[in-house]
Amino acid sequence: MIKAPPLQFDFEKLWKEGMLDWHGKMPERMVNDELEEAFWAQSMKKKSYKQTDDYAIKIYEKMKQHIPQHSTCIEIGPGWGNYSFQLIQIVKHLTLVDGSESVLAYLKQYFESDGNVQFIHSKWEEAQIEQHDVVIGVNCFYRMYEMNAALKKMNRLAKKRAIIGLTTGPIQPHYVILGEQFGYDIKYPRRDYITIVNMLYQLGIFANCEMLKLEREYRYDTLQQLYEAQSKKILSAQFDMVHVKASLERFISMEDDQYVYRHPFYAAIISWEPVKLHD
């Protein structure tokens, strides 16, 4: 629990501390650009034609309310196009900024013939780019260390609206059982949307924050696959798989010859009108 008054607490420091792994070290993928590129290269190879996540539609519909028709728009870290494919239908110009060549190459096959889409290969922190009406970033901040500077840049480059989307908890419910009933240490999330809301507040930006309830679905061909996948957030060095099975039992159903595990989670939609900041 944070006991200091919010204006005295350094929320950017809290964000930076949350980037460390559970041994207090910075994960290599956070600082190694080649390793990050290799991750995205493999991810893009697995994608089918315009494959997007189901929940992204609901997040987009919520964000769409803040996007004026026929705006110019920057999207930070578009990934496999969860929001890019939808944004281009309402904006007059879309600029996609990503540090991964593989991500941009994947998206170019769908957008390269569209003169209203621009591609910029750069980290957000380093991108040289002009103002647009709207600046959007969804789940793209995980490698950004100097978050205050990243947020200020969003505010500076947005003429009409800046929008941040972050999927958030709660953690899968069986992990709560594993922690509370069986006493295991669990890898609970270490960074979340509320830290960004507080960073914006400390910068002098009073952002709106809307919570959107969603559902995540996991499907497995075998119970063994399910148990192995749903025990990865156990931090304790030793654990009993019997406990994992017991914690999961009430949440598993059988559908179309597959084992299905569903649980609720949320998305936070943070948005604001750009303001003049005093550095």
N, C-alpha and C positions, 0 to 999 in steps of 0.2 A: 504494500500500500504506500502511495506517495503522500507523505505528511507535510512536505513544504508547500507554501503557497505557490500557485501555478506560475506566477511571474518570476519566482525565484528558482524554480526548478529548470534544469537544462534538458529540454525534451530532445534536442538533437543529440546530445550525449547519450541519452537513453536509447535512441535509435541506433547509434553506432555500437553500443554495447550489445544490442540485440542481434547484430550481424555476426557476432562471435559464435563459435560452436559451443557445445556443452562441455568442452575442455578449456574454454577461454581463448581459443585460437581462431584466427580468421580463416574460414574455409578457402581452399585454393581457388575454387571456381569464382569466388568474389573478386579476386585480384589478378587472376591469370586469364588474359584475353584469349589466348589460344585454346585453353581448356573450355572456356565459355563458347567459343566458336565451334569447337568439336561437338559440344552438347547440342547446339542448334542445328548443326549439319545433320546429325543423326535424327533429330526430332523431325526435321522437314522431310526426310526420306520416308517417314512412316505415314505422312499425311495423304489422304485421298483427295479427290477433286473438291476444292473449296470446303474442306472439312472444318467445321467449327463446333464449339461446345454448346450444348442445348441451353444451358443457363445464360449464355451470352445474349440471347435474344431479349430476355427480361431485363438484363442490365442495360442494354442499348435503349430499350423503350423508355426506361427511366431517365437515362442521360439525354435522350432526344428532346425531352421537354425543355432543356436548357440551351439547345442549339438553334439559333435563328436560321430560317430557310435561306438557302443560297449563300451561306457563309464560306469564307476561306477557313480551313481547319488544319492544324498540326496534330498528328497522332504520334505520341511517343511510344516506342517499343511495340509495334503492331503485331509481332509474333506471326501466327498463321492466319491472321485476318479476321479474328472473331468480330471485330468492330469495323474494320476497314471496308469489308464488302457491303456493310449496311450504311456506313457514313457516306460513301460515294454516291448513294442514291438521293441524298438530300443536300449535300454541300456542293458548291460550284468549283472548289479546288481543294484537293487533299494532299498534304505533304506528310510523307511517312519517314520518320527518323528512327533509325535502328543501328546499333553497333555491330550487328551480325550481317555479314555478306550473304550467308545462307538464307536468312530470313527474307532479305530484300530480293534475292534471286527467285525465291519461291513466289513472292507476291508479284514480281514483274511479269511472270508468265500470264497473269490474269489482267494486269493493269497497264502493261507497257504501251499498248496501242491507244490508251486513253490519255489524251493530252492534258487532262485535268488532274492527273496524279503525278506528283514529283517524289523522287526517292533521294534521301540523304543518308549516306553511310557514315554515321558518326554516333558516338555516345551523346546523350542529351547534354551533358555538362560541357561538351566541346563543340557542339553544333553551331555553325555560323548561319543564322537564319533570320529573316525579317519577320515583322509582326504579322499575325493572322487574326481573324475575328475570334476564333476559338482555339484553345489548346487542350487536348485530351490525353490522359495517360491512364491505362487500366492495368493493374498488376505488373507494372514495369519498373518499380523502384527498388527492387531487392538488392541491386548492386550499387546503388547510389549512396555514397558515404557522406558527402557534404549536402545533406538534404535541404538545409536552409537555402543554400545557393540554388539548388534545383527548383525549389518552390518559388523563389524570387524570380527565376528565369521564366517560369510558367506565367507568373503574374505580369511580368514585363512584356512578354510577347503576345499576350492575349488582349485584343482590343475590347472584346465584349464579354467573354466568359472563359473561365478556366475550370476544368472538370477532372476530378480524380476518381477512379473506381478501384476498390480493393475488396476482394473476397476475404471473408474472415470466418471466425468460429461460429458455433462452438466446435470443439474437437469431437471426433467420433465418440459416441456415448460409451462404447465398451472400454475405451481408455480411462474414462472416469471411474468405471467399476474396477478396473485393474489397479488404479491408484488408491481408491478409497477402501475397497473391500479386500484386496490382496496385497496392498502395501508396496506396489512397484513405483519406482520413479519414472515419470512419463515426460516425453519431450513436448511439453506444451509450447504453443507459439510464443516467440520472444519479441516479435514486432507486430504492430497492428494499426488499424486505421486511426484509432483514438490518439496515437502519438503524433500523427500527421495533423490532425485537427488542432492539437495543442501547439504544435510548431507554428502553424498558420496564425493561431491566436497570438502567440508571442511575437510574431512578425508584424502584427497589427492588421491581420486579415480575419474578419469575422465570417467564416464560411458556413454555408448550409450543409447539413449532413443528414441524408435520408438512408434508412435501413430497408433493405429488400430481402425478404425471406425466400430462400431457395431450397432445393433438395439435390443431394448428390447421390449417384447410384454407382455401385460397383458390381460387376458380374464376373463369376469365376466358373470354370468347368468342373473343378474339384474342390472339396473342402480343404484339402491340403494347401492348395493355392491361396484360398481365402485366409486361412490361418497364418500362413507365412507373410502375406501382404499386410495383414492387419495386426501384426506384432512389431512392425518396424519402428514404432514410436515409443517402444519400451526402452528406457534408458538404463535400467538395472542390468548389470552384466549377466546375471543368471535369472532365468524365469522358467516357470513350468507351463508347458503348452496346454496342460489340463485347465489351467486358470484362464488362458486365452479362449479356449473352447467354451468354458462356462460363461465368460463375459459376453461372448458373441451370440450365444444360443438364441436369446429372445429377439435378436435383430435380423436373423437370417430367414429368407423364404426361398422356395423352389419355384422357378418360373422358366418354362421352355427349356427344361433339362439343364438349367444353370442355377447356381447358388447366387442369390441377390442380397446385397446389403445396402440399405438406403438410410440416410440420416440428414437432418436439416442443417443448413448453414446459411450465412448471410452475406450480402454484398453491401458495402458502404459506398454511397455516391456523395462525394464531397465536391461542392461547387461554389464559386464566388465570382462577383464582378471585380475586375482588376482595379486596384487602388494604387495611389501614389505612395510609395514607401520611402522612408528616410533612413538611409544606411548609416 
